[in-house]
Amino acid sequence: MKSLIIYCSSYKGNTEKIAEVFAKITKAELINLKNCKDIKIEEYDLIGFGAGVYKESMSPQLLSYVDKLNLKNKKVFVFSTSGVGLTFYNKKLIKLLTSKGAICKGSFACKGSFVSKDFSNNKIFEIMSKFAKGHPNYKDFERAENFIKTVML
């Protein structure tokens, strides 16, 4: 199975670390969307799409890119990193992918470390950043490995 992982990772590189775990298992080609615009997806059997979550949403750049793709009958998966690490944030992208005819094989999320003051002076973000400190960590990487193995079945 020929695999591709398209991701946006710029803030702390958290999403890129998870993308690298997936690529190692699947032997996928890795493409950071911020460095590349034209990708030939036709030759790939499995495509992963991932981004960090900023201000409650995945990367607008990734969503815009996906909106232009023909994904009819393509097997895909979605992943994200965020301060809370919830797959809830993946729903918008999954909905977009399935509307484009893709077959979603799964969704993965984990925490990613961040500095609260980079986003807000709200105390809740300061608390969240303490829980996300050091993530993704070895447990997150282990969960990512287990996830991608189920996607490949």
Stockholm file with secondary structure:
# STOCKHOLM 1.0

chainA/1-153         MKSLIIYCSSYKGNTEKIAEVFAKITKAELINLKNCKDIKIEEYDLIGFGAGVYKESMSPQLLSYVDKLNLKNKKVFVFSTSGVGLTFYNKKLIKLLTSKGAICKGSFACKGSFVSKDFSNNKIFEIMSKFAKGHPNYKDFERAENFIKTVML
#=GR chainA/1-153 SS CCEEEEEECCSSSHHHHHHHHHHHHHTCEEEEGGGCCCCCCTTCSEEEEEEEEETTEECHHHHHHHHTCCCTTCEEEEEEEESSCCGGGGHHHHHHHHHTTCEEEEEEEEECCCCGGGTCCCHHHHHHHHHHTTCSCHHHHHHHHHHHHHHTC
#=GC SS_cons         CCEEEEEECCSSSHHHHHHHHHHHHHTCEEEEGGGCCCCCCTTCSEEEEEEEEETTEECHHHHHHHHTCCCTTCEEEEEEEESSCCGGGGHHHHHHHHHTTCEEEEEEEEECCCCGGGTCCCHHHHHHHHHHTTCSCHHHHHHHHHHHHHHTC
//
